[in-house]
Amino acid sequence: MTPAGKKNRVIFIDLIRAFAVIMMVQGHTIDVLLGNSFRDYTSSFYSVWFFNRGMTAPIFMFTAGTVFNYLFRLNKEPFWHNPRVWKGVKRFALLMVVGYFLKYPTRRIFDFSGVTAAQWQLFWAVDVLQLIGVGILSIMVLDYISELLGKKDLLVFGVSIVSAVALFQYFEHINWVRYVNPALAGYLYKGTGSNFPVFPWLCYLHAGAVLGSYLAKHPDIFKSMDFSKKIAITGLAVIAISQIGNLIEYEVYGTSYFWTTSPNLVIFRVGYVLLLNAVFTVIARKMESIPHLIILLGRNTLLIYVVHLIILYGTPWTLGVANFWTNKFGPLVSVLLAVEMIGLMIVMVVVLNKLHVKFKSIEAS
């Protein structure tokens, strides 16, 4: 058990990371197993689950940005003397290697003669690990620019967040494969099959980086209820902006694209994640201690992410659950198997901790 009075900020961060990784595991598991006939948007249960599943990646990325920049800004050394620079570069390289490894297109490591165009497209598609890797690298670049300007983090990251949201629709409607290599095009738009192109997804990491910078600059602010209120008010304001934008969109186009290609959904998700952070700051402040298990989950996010994906989807060398039971079960069985998957991940990190095998989190803590 870790005393909350000594490590409130660690508790605050670890709680969110543990929540994010549990949400991720159950979301992927249920999505693989749940039968198509049960995916009914008129069902309040499915609609709530689907909504929260859509929020998992923003929460995960926001948290990654918060943790990385918090730790980066805690070190007061100039940029090129900050040890976090080298750690960030190594974390970027690791995330890229692991991200592409999970979708490697052939069983023969150096023989690509039998790889189809569809397999290459899947390989170059950008997923969450590559996006977070690029996000960490971009946060360091923006930190450097900020230092050149006198540590104007809010200004620099604010511009990057607005740019990521504003360029989203523009980049999404360009067929980038015509102009750049498919390996790069995957980072620019979804047309290549990418789940997480940099526009708009980098905005969540950069928004988290703003919070991380703020926490590092104000060491005791997290202990105040005013801090929670400020985050909540900011979150509500951002959500209000998204709704105003949606009304404007409806007036201009005669319809709402909120749940499809609208930047208003991106803005809404940022507000939602801020509200969730406000909730966790209140919970962390009220806790006198935190179970070590929560810390373990938060600090092993990369391991949990990789292992549960291998179990679900397999690799070029192994079969996964999806090869046998894709969309085969009803809600109850799917939920029970998701709980079992979460339990398996918990057992894994506990056993490895007992064996003193250590892994780093996605956010390079």
N, C-alpha and C positions, 0 to 999 in steps of 0.2 A: 504494500500500500504506500502511496506517495502523498504526503501531507499537502492538502490544497493550499494552505497558507504559504508554503514555500514555493510552490510551482503552479500557481493559478494559471499562468499563461500557457504552460505546457498542457495542463488539463484542458483548457479551452481548445487548443489546437488538436490534441489527441482525441477528444470527444468527437470533433467534426470529422477527423480522418477515419475513425472507427465507424462512424455512422455512414460515411460515404462508401467505404469499402463493403460494408454489409449490404447497402442498397444496390451496389454494383453487382455483387454475387447473386443476390436473389433476382434481380432484374434479368440478368443474362440467363439464369437457369430456367425461370418461368417462361421467358420468351422462347427458349429452345423447345420446351416440353409441352406447353399449352396448345391444345387442339384449336384449329382455325375456327371451328364452329362456336367456340366459347369467346372469341374475340369480338364481343358485341359492345359497341360504343353506347348503346342505349342502356347498358347495365351500369349502374352507379359504381359497383365494385370494380369492374374492369376499367371504367373511365378514370377512377381515382388512381388505380395502379398504373395505368398508361401515362397519366399526367406526371406522377412521381418518377416513373422510369425516365421520362423525358428530362427531368430535372437532375438526374444522377450525374450525368457528364458535366453540366455546369458546376454542380457542387464540387465534384472531384477536381476539376480544373481550377476553380476559384481557390480551393484549399491548397492545391499545389503551388499556386502563385503566392498565396499568403505565407505559407511556411518557408518557401525558398527566399523570398525577399525579406522576410522577418529575420531569418538567420544571416542573410547577406548584410543587411543594414545594422545588425547588432555589432558587427565588426567595424570599428571606426577608422580602420586603415584606409589610405587612398586606394582607388580602384585596383591599380596594378600590384599593390602590396596586400590586397585582401585575399586570404587563403581560399575564400569561397569562390573566387574566380576559377581556379584550377579544379576545385571540386565540382563546380557547375559544368565545366567543359567535359569532365569525365562522366558526369551524370547524363549529359546530352548524348555522348557517344554510346553509353550503355543502353539508354532507352531506344535509340535508333537501331542498334544491333538486335536487341530483343524484339522490338516491334516488327522488324522485317523477318526475323527468324521465325516468328509464329506463323507467318504466311509464306514461308519459303516455297517456291513453285515446283521443286523437284526433289525426289529422294536421293538422287545422285548429286552430291554437293557441287561438283564442278562440271557436270554434263547437262547442258540446257537444250540439247538438240530436240528433245521430245516435249518441250514446254509450249503450250498453246498460247494464242493471243489472249484468251480469257484468263488463263493462269497468270500471265504477265500483268494483266490489268488488275487482278486481285492482289498481286504482290506489291504493286506500286501504289495501291489505294492507301490513303493515310488514315490510320486509326489513332486511338487515344494516346498510345505511348509515343508515337512519332510527334504528335501535336504537342504533348507536354515537353518533349525534348526540345523542339524548336521554341516552345514558349519560354523555357528556362534560358536558352541562349539569347532570345530576344529581350528578356528581362534584364540580363546582364548588360546588353548593348544599351538599353534605355537607362540603366543605372549609370553607365559611363557618361552618356550624354547629359544626364541630370547633374552629375558632378561637375561637368564642364560649365554648366549654367549656374552653379552654386547650389547644387542639391535641390532642384525644383522638381521633386518626384511627382507631386500632384499634377503639375502642368504637363510634364513630359508623358506620363502614363495616361493622363486625361486625353491628350491629343491622340495617342495611340488607340485608346478605347473607342473614341468617336470615329476615328478613321476605319477601324476594323468593322464597325457597324455600318458606317456610311458606304464603304466599298463593297459590302456583301452582295447586294443585288447587282451592282455593276459587274463584278467579277464573275458572278454566278451565271450570267448570260453571255459569257464569252467562251467559245470553244478553244480552250487553251492548248489542247493537243496539237492544234494547227501551228502554233507559234513556238512552243517549247517542248522539251523532252517529256515523255509521259511520267517519268520519275518526279519531275518538278511540277507538272500540270496537276498532279494529285493534291498538291498543297494549295492550289488556287481555286478549285471549284469541285462540286460534287459530280460533275459529268463523267469523271473517270471511275466512279464508284466509291470515292473517298467518303468516309463517314464524318471526318473532322477537318475540312480545309481551314487554313489559317484565317480566312474571312468567313464567318465572324468569330470563330471559336477562340482566337487569341484574346479576344476582349475579356473573357472570363479569367484567364490567367493574369492579365494585366490589371483587372479590377481587384483580384486578390492581392496582387503585388502592392497596390495602393494601401490596402489594409495592413499588410505586413510591414510596410515602411512606417505607417502611422504608429503601429504597436512598438516598433523598435525605437522610434523617436520619443515616445511617451511611456516610459517603463511602468508607470503605476496606473495608467488610465483604465486598464481593464478591470481594476478593482471597483470602479465607480459605476453606479447605476446610470449615471449620465452617459457613460460610454455606450451602454446597451440601448438607451433611448435614442442616442444620435444615430446608431446604426439602423435601428428600426425606422426612425423618421426618414432617413436617407432611402431605405428600401421602399417605404411607402411612396415617397416622392418619385422614385424611379418607376415604380409600377404605374403611378398616375400619369407619368409622361408617356408610357407605353399605351395606355388606354386613350389618352388624348390623340396620340399618333394614329391609333386604330380608327378613331372617329373621323379624323382628317382623311385617312385612306379611304374610308367608306364614302365620304362625301365626294372625293375626287374620282374614284374608280367605280363607284356604285356597288361595291362589294368589299368584303374584308378578306385579306390574305393572311390574317394573323397566325393561323395554324399551319401555314405552308411556307411561303418564301418571304414573309414580311420581317423587316428589321425590328418591328414592334415586339415580336415574340422574343427576340434576343434581349431587348431592353427589359421586358417583363421578367425574364429569367434572372437577370442580374439583380433586380429588385427582390425577387423571391429568395435568392441565395443570401442577400443581405439580411432579410428578415430572419432566415434560419440561423444565421450567425448571431443575430441578436438574442435569439432564444438560447443558443448554446452558451453565450457569455453569462446569461442569468443562471443557467443550470450549473456551470462551472463555479460561479461565485458562491453558490449555496452548498456545494459539496465540500465536506470536510476531508474526504479522501477519495481516491479513484482506484478501482480494481486494476491490478497489474495487467489483467487480460486486455483491458481497453487500450493500455499503452502498447501492448504487443501487437494488437490488431492495427493500430495507427502507424506503428513503426515497421510493419511488414507488408505494406500495401502492394509493393511491386511483386513480391513473392506470391501473395494471394492472387493478384491479378493474373499472373502468368500461369500458375498451377490450375486455377479454376477454368481458365480458357482452354488449356490443354485437355482437361477432363471433358469439357463440353464439346469442343470442336476438333480435338485431335491435332496432329501435326502431319507433315508429309510422311513421317515414319510410324505414326501411331493412329489408331482409330479413336474417335470420341463418342460421347453420348449421342450427338447429333446424327451420327451414322446409323443409329438404330432406332431412336425414339423421337425424332423430330415431330413436333405437333401431334403427339400420340395420346396425351392424357387430359383429363378434366381438371378443373380448378383445384379441387382438394388434393389430388395426388401431386399436381405440379407444385403446390405450395409446400406440401410435406417434403417433397424431394429438394426443394429450395432450402428448407430448414436443415435438411440433412447435409446439403452442400455447405451451408454456413457452419454447421457443426464440424464437418470434416476440416474446414479451413482453420477453425479454432483449435482443434486437436493438433493439427500440423504445426501451428506457430508455438503452441505450448510445448510440444515434444522437442522441437528444434531449440526452443529456449532452454529446456532442461539439459539438452546436449551442448548448450553454449554455441550453437550455430547462429551467426548473426547475419541479417540481411538489411539492406537500406530501404527506406521508403521511396516511393516514386519521387517525392519532393526533395530528396537529397538532404534529409535531416541528419 
